[in-house]
């Protein structure tokens, strides 16, 4: 299963593709080993970029809940 944050761009004239990750707040191009280990494999939930994003979302959610409860 491919990670939902992986974007692949290809121009039909050429035989290469460019892959980028949108999980971060900045453009990021995964390395070949990251593409193999995380982005295109079944272990994408262990990706350090994705884990950082999920940690940030949980932190923001907790801050929002504390703010609303106050």
C-alpha positions as CSV (number, residue, x, y, z in Angstrom):
1,X,0.0,0.0,0.0
2,X,1.4,3.4,-1.0
3,X,1.4,6.3,1.5
4,X,-1.3,8.9,0.8
5,X,1.3,11.7,1.1
6,X,3.4,10.5,-1.7
7,X,3.0,12.4,-5.0
8,X,4.4,11.1,-8.2
9,X,5.0,13.3,-11.2
10,X,5.9,11.9,-14.6
11,X,6.2,13.4,-18.1
12,X,5.2,10.9,-20.7
13,X,8.2,12.0,-23.0
14,X,10.6,10.8,-20.3
15,X,11.1,7.5,-18.5
16,X,11.7,9.0,-15.1
17,X,9.4,10.1,-12.3
18,X,9.8,12.7,-9.5
19,X,8.4,11.8,-6.2
20,X,7.6,14.2,-3.4
21,X,6.2,13.9,0.1
22,X,3.4,16.3,1.3
23,X,3.2,15.1,4.9
24,X,5.6,17.9,6.0
25,X,4.8,21.6,5.8
26,X,7.6,22.0,3.3
27,X,8.3,20.2,0.1
28,X,10.3,17.1,0.7
29,X,11.9,14.6,-1.7
30,X,12.2,11.2,-0.1
31,X,15.5,9.2,-0.7
32,X,15.5,6.0,-2.6
33,X,15.7,4.0,0.7
34,X,12.8,6.0,2.2
35,X,10.7,5.4,-1.0
36,X,11.4,1.6,-0.7
37,X,11.1,1.3,3.1
38,X,8.2,3.7,3.8
39,X,6.5,5.5,0.9
40,X,5.8,2.5,-1.4
41,X,5.9,-0.3,1.1
42,X,3.7,-1.6,3.9
43,X,5.7,0.1,6.6
44,X,4.6,3.7,5.8
45,X,3.2,4.1,9.3
46,X,6.8,4.0,10.7
47,X,7.9,6.9,8.5
48,X,9.7,9.5,10.6
49,X,8.1,12.4,8.6
50,X,4.6,10.9,9.1
51,X,5.2,10.2,12.8
52,X,6.3,13.8,13.2
53,X,3.2,15.1,11.5
54,X,0.9,12.9,13.6
55,X,2.6,14.0,16.8
56,X,2.2,17.6,15.8
57,X,-1.5,17.0,15.0
58,X,-2.1,15.3,18.3
59,X,-0.4,18.2,20.1
60,X,-2.4,20.8,18.3
61,X,-5.6,18.8,19.0
62,X,-4.7,18.7,22.7
63,X,-4.0,22.5,22.8
64,X,-7.4,23.1,21.1
65,X,-9.3,20.9,23.6
66,X,-7.6,22.7,26.5
67,X,-8.5,26.1,25.0
68,X,-12.1,25.1,24.4
69,X,-12.5,23.7,27.9
70,X,-11.2,26.8,29.5
